[in-house]
Amino acid sequence: MKVLVTVMPKAGVLDPQGKAIGHALAGLGFGGLGEVRAGKVIELELAETDPARARQAAEEMARRLLANTVIESFRVEVL
Amino acid sequence: MKVLVTVMPKAGVLDPQGKAIGHALAGLGFGGLGEVRAGKVIELELAETDPARARQAAEEMARRLLANTVIESFRVEVL
């Protein structure tokens, strides 16, 4: 069962990578750009076949390793 | 209009970050883990209000800056 964990900086947390991307896009001539935020996505292939338990496992992985919950929030999608 | 661009390594491209995450998760005792792949997600706030044009702009940004299309694929979601 495939699970996607998306990790983003929390609102209010400085995101220098997102700022750099925004500046680079503006430099390339892209207009009408507001805030840009950069996060990461981790695609996990789990042996678990129950969607609820796969979600639970992925949330536990996110809390323990994938996200720094002090400054990042995460969401889990079971595909 | 908010747009999410998700960039992942293409199938068959070595993904050392994903491998490292997989090893770390196994080391923490998580079992039943198959392939782990790591990518990035960029959240863009665009002034554009037409969903089709917002998607087009984001795809152009992905091709020109956000993704290295030789080794990465991307997908765009208009929220």
Backbone of each chain as ProteinMPNN parsed JSONL, in Angstrom:
{"seq_chain_A": "MKVLVTVMPKAGVLDPQGKAIGHALAGLGFGGLGEVRAGKVIELELAETDPARARQAAEEMARRLLANTVIESFRVEVL", "coords_chain_A": {"N_chain_A": [[0.847, -1.189, 0.0], [0.596, 2.151, -0.927], [1.81, 5.136, 0.507], [1.726, 8.605, 1.009], [3.675, 11.027, 2.552], [3.563, 14.308, 3.36], [5.544, 17.004, 4.168], [5.633, 20.143, 5.566], [6.961, 23.429, 6.241], [5.811, 24.968, 9.231], [3.199, 27.461, 9.405], [4.371, 30.742, 9.724], [6.892, 29.991, 10.383], [10.178, 30.64, 9.398], [11.096, 30.264, 6.023], [13.59, 29.749, 4.239], [14.315, 28.361, 1.916], [11.983, 28.308, 0.376], [11.704, 31.078, 0.013], [14.0, 31.598, -1.535], [13.397, 30.165, -3.849], [11.154, 31.595, -4.698], [12.347, 34.089, -5.279], [14.052, 33.317, -7.35], [12.22, 32.483, -9.284], [10.897, 34.888, -9.793], [13.043, 36.242, -10.869], [13.316, 34.904, -13.244], [11.304, 35.96, -14.613], [8.681, 35.338, -14.002], [5.578, 36.49, -13.044], [3.137, 37.809, -10.657], [3.416, 36.332, -8.367], [2.861, 35.158, -5.156], [3.363, 34.171, -1.838], [5.866, 31.655, -1.524], [6.396, 28.369, -0.609], [8.479, 25.77, 0.541], [8.583, 22.301, 0.808], [8.843, 18.832, 1.79], [8.315, 15.592, 0.35], [7.534, 12.301, 1.095], [7.431, 9.148, -0.207], [6.063, 6.166, 0.615], [6.276, 2.673, 0.464], [4.266, 0.359, 1.797], [3.904, -2.789, 3.49], [1.61, -3.284, 4.83], [-1.904, -3.757, 4.454], [-4.269, -2.705, 5.283], [-5.94, 0.3, 5.094], [-6.39, 2.141, 7.234], [-4.613, 1.293, 9.191], [-2.238, 1.54, 7.794], [-2.122, 4.286, 7.484], [-1.893, 5.038, 10.156], [0.598, 3.931, 10.794], [2.246, 5.422, 9.077], [1.858, 7.967, 10.1], [3.027, 7.7, 12.574], [5.664, 7.243, 11.762], [6.181, 9.72, 10.616], [6.003, 11.399, 12.844], [8.105, 10.427, 14.385], [10.378, 10.482, 12.771], [10.253, 11.638, 10.097], [9.239, 14.243, 10.09], [10.012, 17.319, 11.702], [8.345, 18.153, 14.287], [8.274, 20.456, 15.736], [8.766, 22.621, 14.103], [7.653, 21.903, 11.722], [4.775, 20.811, 9.896], [2.812, 17.928, 9.077], [1.15, 15.893, 6.597], [-0.737, 12.976, 5.845], [-1.361, 10.867, 3.15], [-3.144, 8.138, 2.056], [-2.726, 6.094, -0.659]], "CA_chain_A": [[0.0, 0.0, 0.0], [1.443, 3.336, -1.053], [1.426, 6.246, 1.386], [2.507, 9.841, 0.81], [3.774, 11.925, 3.703], [4.003, 15.636, 2.926], [6.038, 17.758, 5.321], [5.795, 21.559, 5.211], [7.245, 24.301, 7.388], [4.58, 25.523, 9.809], [2.956, 28.877, 9.133], [5.097, 31.606, 10.648], [8.29, 29.561, 10.467], [10.959, 31.152, 8.279], [11.332, 29.222, 5.025], [14.556, 30.351, 3.313], [14.312, 27.651, 0.634], [10.832, 28.831, -0.355], [12.037, 32.463, -0.38], [14.981, 31.538, -2.624], [12.676, 29.717, -5.049], [10.337, 32.727, -5.126], [13.222, 35.081, -5.91], [14.553, 32.768, -8.618], [11.106, 32.511, -10.246], [10.719, 36.293, -10.185], [14.183, 36.554, -11.717], [13.073, 34.297, -14.559], [10.247, 36.72, -15.267], [7.335, 34.923, -13.605], [4.931, 37.52, -12.235], [1.943, 37.427, -9.909], [3.778, 35.309, -7.386], [2.792, 35.498, -3.741], [4.27, 33.379, -1.011], [6.319, 30.352, -2.006], [6.9, 27.564, 0.506], [9.068, 24.527, 0.064], [8.545, 21.2, 1.763], [9.302, 17.578, 1.192], [7.3, 14.554, 0.274], [8.143, 10.974, 1.193], [6.523, 8.126, -0.719], [6.416, 4.917, 1.31], [5.577, 1.464, 0.045], [4.104, -0.409, 3.032], [3.322, -4.126, 3.316], [0.274, -3.18, 5.434], [-2.963, -3.647, 3.439], [-5.41, -1.986, 5.852], [-5.653, 1.734, 4.932], [-6.353, 2.857, 8.513], [-3.365, 0.965, 9.884], [-1.138, 2.109, 7.013], [-2.09, 5.701, 7.846], [-1.391, 5.134, 11.522], [2.042, 3.657, 10.752], [2.914, 6.544, 8.424], [1.821, 9.107, 11.029], [4.046, 7.41, 13.591], [6.974, 7.484, 11.117], [6.33, 11.162, 10.444], [6.275, 12.0, 14.154], [9.386, 9.993, 14.944], [11.563, 10.704, 11.927], [10.163, 12.378, 8.834], [8.965, 15.664, 10.329], [10.38, 17.947, 12.972], [7.023, 18.732, 14.562], [8.405, 21.79, 16.354], [8.733, 23.639, 13.049], [7.033, 21.393, 10.5], [3.543, 20.034, 10.009], [2.789, 16.898, 8.034], [-0.126, 15.233, 6.338], [-0.555, 11.631, 5.305], [-2.377, 10.421, 2.194], [-3.034, 6.733, 1.671], [-3.123, 6.057, -2.087]], "C_chain_A": [[0.885, 1.242, 0.0], [0.903, 4.484, -0.188], [2.333, 7.428, 1.084], [2.491, 10.65, 2.091], [4.327, 13.249, 3.197], [4.348, 16.457, 4.162], [6.286, 19.198, 4.888], [6.211, 22.347, 6.448], [5.927, 24.878, 7.907], [4.437, 26.997, 9.442], [3.714, 29.704, 10.171], [6.549, 31.205, 10.815], [9.004, 30.055, 9.213], [11.271, 30.005, 7.318], [12.284, 29.767, 3.959], [14.562, 29.672, 1.944], [13.146, 28.152, -0.243], [11.099, 30.25, -0.855], [12.99, 32.456, -1.57], [14.303, 31.128, -3.926], [11.828, 30.863, -5.6], [11.163, 33.792, -5.84], [13.693, 34.601, -7.277], [13.454, 32.796, -9.677], [10.86, 33.932, -10.732], [11.834, 36.713, -11.139], [14.034, 35.984, -13.12], [11.917, 34.986, -15.293], [8.832, 36.289, -14.915], [6.736, 35.975, -12.678], [3.771, 36.963, -11.435], [2.186, 36.358, -8.868], [3.635, 35.846, -5.973], [3.785, 34.64, -2.988], [4.625, 32.049, -1.685], [6.853, 29.594, -0.803], [7.388, 26.23, -0.034], [9.02, 23.485, 1.163], [9.049, 19.943, 1.104], [8.18, 16.57, 1.206], [8.031, 13.219, 0.29], [7.088, 9.95, 0.794], [6.97, 6.795, -0.127], [5.606, 3.772, 0.721], [5.495, 0.576, 1.288], [3.469, -1.769, 2.737], [1.889, -4.146, 3.855], [-0.811, -3.005, 4.355], [-4.208, -2.937, 3.962], [-5.116, -0.479, 5.81], [-5.524, 2.474, 6.265], [-5.044, 2.57, 9.242], [-2.147, 1.495, 9.142], [-0.986, 3.589, 7.363], [-1.464, 5.904, 9.216], [0.141, 4.936, 11.553], [2.785, 4.85, 10.159], [2.935, 7.772, 9.346], [2.885, 8.941, 12.121], [5.451, 7.658, 13.012], [7.234, 8.978, 10.978], [6.696, 11.814, 11.778], [7.669, 11.656, 14.659], [10.582, 10.345, 14.084], [11.365, 11.736, 10.811], [9.959, 13.875, 9.036], [9.557, 16.103, 11.662], [9.145, 18.738, 13.394], [7.089, 20.054, 15.326], [8.21, 22.861, 15.278], [8.025, 23.185, 11.772], [5.709, 20.703, 10.812], [3.562, 18.99, 8.898], [1.352, 16.46, 7.788], [0.154, 13.927, 5.611], [-1.693, 11.349, 4.337], [-2.131, 8.961, 1.872], [-3.548, 6.624, 0.242], [-3.792, 4.724, -2.437]], "O_chain_A": [[1.799, 1.37, 0.814], [-0.298, 4.755, -0.164], [3.545, 7.278, 0.925], [1.431, 10.928, 2.651], [5.436, 13.301, 2.665], [3.541, 16.586, 5.083], [7.054, 19.45, 3.96], [5.861, 21.981, 7.57], [5.041, 25.229, 7.128], [5.426, 27.689, 9.199], [3.691, 29.388, 11.361], [7.355, 31.982, 11.329], [8.497, 29.907, 8.101], [11.66, 28.916, 7.74], [11.84, 30.198, 2.895], [14.787, 30.327, 0.926], [13.31, 28.386, -1.441], [10.769, 30.59, -1.992], [12.807, 33.225, -2.513], [14.601, 31.679, -4.985], [11.781, 31.083, -6.81], [10.748, 34.331, -6.866], [13.731, 35.368, -8.239], [13.723, 33.099, -10.839], [10.643, 34.164, -11.921], [11.598, 37.448, -12.097], [14.578, 36.535, -14.077], [11.595, 34.647, -16.431], [7.873, 36.821, -15.475], [7.322, 36.309, -11.649], [3.459, 35.775, -11.528], [1.294, 35.582, -8.527], [4.221, 36.874, -5.632], [4.905, 34.413, -3.444], [3.788, 31.415, -2.327], [7.677, 30.12, -0.055], [6.791, 25.644, -0.938], [9.374, 23.757, 2.31], [9.608, 19.974, 0.008], [7.222, 16.682, 1.972], [9.023, 13.032, -0.415], [6.003, 9.89, 1.374], [8.099, 6.352, -0.337], [4.399, 3.894, 0.507], [6.516, 0.096, 1.781], [2.614, -1.892, 1.86], [1.057, -4.927, 3.394], [-0.649, -2.192, 3.444], [-5.103, -2.601, 3.187], [-4.149, -0.026, 6.422], [-4.656, 3.333, 6.417], [-4.437, 3.465, 9.832], [-1.145, 1.858, 9.759], [0.128, 4.088, 7.518], [-0.637, 6.792, 9.425], [0.866, 5.661, 12.233], [3.831, 5.249, 10.671], [3.911, 8.522, 9.366], [3.542, 9.898, 12.53], [6.316, 8.214, 13.689], [8.352, 9.448, 11.191], [7.581, 12.668, 11.84], [8.335, 12.483, 15.282], [11.69, 10.494, 14.6], [12.213, 12.605, 10.608], [10.449, 14.684, 8.248], [9.591, 15.336, 12.624], [8.921, 19.852, 12.922], [6.061, 20.699, 15.536], [7.566, 23.882, 15.519], [7.819, 23.978, 10.854], [5.551, 20.089, 11.867], [4.254, 19.158, 7.894], [0.471, 16.626, 8.631], [1.131, 13.79, 4.874], [-2.859, 11.566, 4.666], [-1.032, 8.588, 1.461], [-4.68, 7.016, -0.041], [-4.189, 4.515, -3.583]]}, "seq_chain_B": "MKVLVTVMPKAGVLDPQGKAIGHALAGLGFGGLGEVRAGKVIELELAETDPARARQAAEEMARRLLANTVIESFRVEVL", "coords_chain_B": {"N_chain_B": [[-4.606, 32.11, -5.957], [-3.9, 28.848, -4.996], [-1.241, 26.652, -5.692], [0.15, 23.435, -5.929], [3.248, 22.01, -6.509], [4.65, 18.982, -7.073], [7.62, 17.264, -6.93], [9.36, 14.485, -7.962], [11.946, 11.954, -7.888], [12.56, 10.31, -10.973], [11.302, 7.052, -11.91], [13.637, 4.464, -11.538], [15.763, 6.126, -11.308], [18.47, 6.679, -9.178], [17.907, 7.124, -5.726], [19.219, 8.385, -3.223], [18.509, 9.769, -0.886], [15.95, 8.858, -0.286], [16.572, 6.166, 0.154], [18.191, 6.409, 2.433], [16.329, 7.363, 4.282], [14.626, 5.157, 4.38], [16.349, 3.228, 5.509], [16.801, 4.42, 7.99], [14.225, 4.398, 9.076], [13.794, 1.636, 9.264], [15.758, 1.087, 11.11], [14.643, 2.271, 13.314], [12.805, 0.454, 13.959], [10.555, 0.106, 12.407], [8.631, -2.023, 10.496], [7.868, -3.987, 7.49], [8.407, -2.355, 5.347], [8.644, -1.249, 2.081], [9.889, 0.115, -0.901], [11.228, 3.376, -0.478], [10.819, 6.679, -1.378], [12.047, 9.945, -1.889], [10.982, 13.226, -2.333], [10.263, 16.599, -3.392], [8.139, 19.312, -2.462], [6.517, 22.137, -3.667], [4.821, 24.933, -2.722], [2.843, 27.258, -4.193], [1.686, 30.555, -4.213], [-0.4, 32.07, -6.333], [-1.266, 34.974, -8.257], [-2.95, 34.703, -10.352], [-6.269, 33.821, -11.312], [-7.625, 32.046, -12.83], [-8.034, 28.622, -13.066], [-6.98, 26.907, -15.093], [-5.06, 28.482, -16.344], [-3.434, 29.022, -14.174], [-2.44, 26.483, -13.658], [-1.015, 26.061, -15.999], [0.959, 28.052, -15.783], [2.3, 27.143, -13.498], [3.265, 24.709, -14.405], [5.046, 25.547, -16.311], [6.862, 26.894, -14.645], [7.797, 24.697, -13.222], [9.066, 23.23, -15.223], [11.051, 25.007, -15.976], [12.453, 25.702, -13.66], [11.81, 24.383, -11.15], [11.899, 21.587, -11.316], [14.281, 19.126, -12.329], [14.074, 17.932, -15.271], [15.383, 15.873, -16.483], [16.001, 13.922, -14.623], [13.936, 14.012, -12.86], [10.404, 13.839, -12.257], [7.365, 15.726, -12.407], [4.318, 16.84, -10.826], [1.361, 18.806, -10.999], [-0.911, 20.356, -8.868], [-3.835, 22.157, -8.69], [-5.212, 24.011, -6.156]], "CA_chain_B": [[-4.87, 30.696, -6.212], [-2.767, 28.068, -4.493], [-0.854, 25.548, -6.563], [1.193, 22.565, -5.377], [4.078, 21.297, -7.478], [5.356, 17.885, -6.411], [8.734, 16.824, -7.772], [9.886, 13.2, -7.48], [12.909, 11.332, -8.805], [11.922, 9.384, -11.917], [11.513, 5.626, -11.646], [14.909, 3.994, -12.075], [16.831, 7.052, -10.918], [18.933, 6.417, -7.818], [17.372, 8.106, -4.78], [19.941, 8.118, -1.971], [17.787, 10.337, 0.265], [14.89, 7.894, 0.014], [17.225, 4.984, 0.726], [18.63, 6.751, 3.793], [15.124, 7.428, 5.114], [14.187, 3.773, 4.559], [17.243, 2.587, 6.478], [16.577, 5.025, 9.31], [12.935, 3.901, 9.576], [14.009, 0.238, 9.655], [16.554, 1.151, 12.34], [13.744, 2.649, 14.416], [11.943, -0.688, 14.248], [9.389, 0.031, 11.535], [8.743, -3.168, 9.594], [6.973, -4.018, 6.339], [8.691, -1.199, 4.494], [9.221, -1.49, 0.763], [10.671, 1.235, -1.407], [10.969, 4.72, 0.041], [11.356, 7.689, -2.291], [11.932, 11.281, -1.311], [10.89, 14.29, -3.313], [10.0, 17.897, -2.778], [6.86, 19.901, -2.824], [6.59, 23.6, -3.632], [3.482, 25.511, -2.645], [2.933, 28.59, -4.79], [0.492, 31.402, -4.171], [-0.383, 32.815, -7.598], [-2.307, 35.988, -8.407], [-3.843, 34.149, -11.384], [-7.492, 33.253, -10.727], [-8.154, 31.012, -13.724], [-7.322, 27.388, -12.713], [-6.228, 26.358, -16.219], [-3.867, 29.302, -16.564], [-2.563, 28.834, -13.013], [-1.762, 25.209, -13.878], [-0.05, 26.256, -17.081], [2.08, 28.833, -15.246], [3.055, 26.301, -12.57], [3.986, 23.714, -15.203], [6.177, 26.257, -16.914], [7.838, 27.101, -13.555], [8.4, 23.398, -12.903], [9.988, 22.856, -16.305], [12.197, 25.921, -16.089], [13.255, 25.859, -12.44], [11.564, 23.564, -9.95], [12.269, 20.187, -11.53], [15.27, 18.768, -13.34], [13.239, 16.926, -15.947], [16.193, 14.724, -16.913], [15.974, 12.877, -13.588], [12.774, 14.176, -11.978], [9.105, 14.117, -12.862], [6.603, 16.607, -11.517], [2.885, 16.969, -11.09], [0.829, 20.091, -10.532], [-2.296, 20.331, -8.384], [-4.389, 23.477, -8.393], [-6.08, 23.794, -4.978]], "C_chain_B": [[-3.651, 29.883, -5.793], [-2.511, 26.873, -5.399], [0.256, 24.752, -5.875], [1.936, 21.897, -6.518], [4.855, 20.231, -6.716], [6.394, 17.331, -7.376], [9.311, 15.543, -7.178], [10.976, 12.714, -8.425], [12.168, 10.356, -9.723], [12.2, 7.944, -11.517], [12.837, 5.217, -12.273], [16.065, 4.91, -11.753], [17.184, 6.778, -9.456], [18.438, 7.521, -6.885], [18.012, 7.871, -3.407], [19.215, 8.651, -0.737], [16.668, 9.38, 0.7], [15.455, 6.643, 0.676], [17.627, 5.239, 2.178], [17.435, 6.8, 4.742], [14.62, 6.011, 5.405], [15.031, 3.043, 5.597], [16.992, 3.109, 7.885], [15.27, 4.526, 9.916], [13.082, 2.454, 10.043], [14.783, 0.197, 10.978], [15.717, 1.533, 13.553], [12.747, 1.525, 14.725], [10.69, -0.773, 13.384], [9.584, -1.106, 10.539], [7.831, -3.022, 8.39], [7.167, -2.858, 5.389], [9.262, -1.649, 3.167], [10.019, -0.27, 0.351], [10.248, 2.554, -0.746], [11.588, 5.704, -0.945], [11.087, 9.073, -1.713], [11.902, 12.317, -2.423], [10.631, 15.606, -2.616], [8.667, 18.423, -3.259], [6.991, 21.419, -2.671], [5.161, 24.137, -3.715], [3.586, 26.956, -3.127], [1.608, 29.312, -4.617], [0.545, 32.281, -5.417], [-1.525, 33.817, -7.636], [-3.362, 35.522, -9.415], [-5.084, 33.505, -10.758], [-8.128, 32.188, -11.611], [-7.373, 29.712, -13.483], [-6.465, 26.844, -13.86], [-4.952, 27.158, -16.446], [-2.893, 29.192, -15.394], [-1.764, 27.537, -13.184], [-0.668, 25.339, -14.928], [1.197, 27.001, -16.584], [2.943, 27.943, -14.349], [3.842, 25.237, -13.331], [5.218, 24.331, -15.858], [7.274, 26.505, -15.853], [8.557, 25.802, -13.231], [9.43, 23.026, -13.955], [11.231, 23.734, -16.306], [13.047, 25.977, -14.834], [13.068, 24.754, -11.411], [12.008, 22.12, -10.111], [13.408, 20.096, -12.527], [14.654, 17.614, -14.114], [14.05, 15.767, -16.539], [16.031, 13.58, -15.902], [14.744, 12.965, -12.689], [11.495, 14.358, -12.792], [8.344, 15.023, -11.892], [5.123, 16.492, -11.82], [2.385, 18.23, -10.404], [-0.599, 19.883, -10.06], [-2.722, 21.763, -8.103], [-5.389, 23.29, -7.259], [-7.273, 24.757, -4.967]], "O_chain_B": [[-2.522, 30.184, -6.179], [-3.437, 26.177, -5.816], [1.184, 25.329, -5.308], [1.322, 21.287, -7.393], [5.631, 20.548, -5.815], [6.072, 16.972, -8.509], [9.708, 15.524, -6.013], [10.947, 13.014, -9.618], [11.253, 9.659, -9.284], [13.205, 7.65, -10.869], [13.126, 5.583, -13.412], [17.225, 4.526, -11.903], [16.301, 6.661, -8.606], [18.535, 8.705, -7.207], [17.416, 7.234, -2.538], [19.296, 8.054, 0.337], [16.47, 9.13, 1.889], [14.887, 6.127, 1.639], [17.428, 4.387, 3.043], [17.522, 6.331, 5.877], [14.235, 5.7, 6.533], [14.505, 2.332, 6.454], [16.972, 2.344, 8.849], [15.198, 4.261, 11.116], [12.558, 2.083, 11.093], [14.498, -0.624, 11.85], [16.041, 1.164, 14.682], [11.942, 1.641, 15.649], [9.847, -1.642, 13.609], [10.585, -1.147, 9.824], [7.1, -2.038, 8.28], [6.235, -2.425, 4.712], [10.266, -2.362, 3.135], [10.742, 0.312, 1.16], [9.067, 2.796, -0.498], [12.758, 5.571, -1.304], [10.035, 9.329, -1.126], [12.715, 12.273, -3.347], [10.763, 15.715, -1.397], [8.15, 18.035, -4.306], [7.51, 21.912, -1.669], [4.41, 23.838, -4.643], [4.312, 27.768, -2.554], [0.542, 28.742, -4.85], [1.424, 33.133, -5.546], [-2.613, 33.557, -7.121], [-4.527, 35.909, -9.328], [-4.977, 32.742, -9.799], [-9.062, 31.506, -11.191], [-6.158, 29.696, -13.678], [-5.35, 26.374, -13.631], [-3.893, 26.59, -16.709], [-1.678, 29.258, -15.583], [-0.569, 27.492, -12.894], [0.436, 24.815, -14.78], [2.327, 26.639, -16.911], [4.17, 27.983, -14.427], [4.961, 24.901, -12.946], [6.28, 23.713, -15.941], [8.462, 26.344, -16.133], [9.765, 25.79, -12.995], [10.525, 22.567, -13.633], [12.33, 23.266, -16.6], [14.24, 26.268, -14.914], [14.043, 24.243, -10.86], [12.445, 21.494, -9.145], [13.491, 20.895, -13.46], [14.701, 16.464, -13.678], [13.479, 14.796, -17.035], [15.936, 12.414, -16.285], [14.528, 12.091, -11.849], [11.506, 14.951, -13.87], [8.652, 15.071, -10.701], [4.722, 16.101, -12.916], [2.911, 18.658, -9.377], [-1.41, 19.296, -10.776], [-2.053, 22.49, -7.369], [-6.319, 22.494, -7.384], [-8.096, 24.71, -4.053]]}, "name": "protein", "num_of_chains": 2, "seq": "MKVLVTVMPKAGVLDPQGKAIGHALAGLGFGGLGEVRAGKVIELELAETDPARARQAAEEMARRLLANTVIESFRVEVLMKVLVTVMPKAGVLDPQGKAIGHALAGLGFGGLGEVRAGKVIELELAETDPARARQAAEEMARRLLANTVIESFRVEVL"}
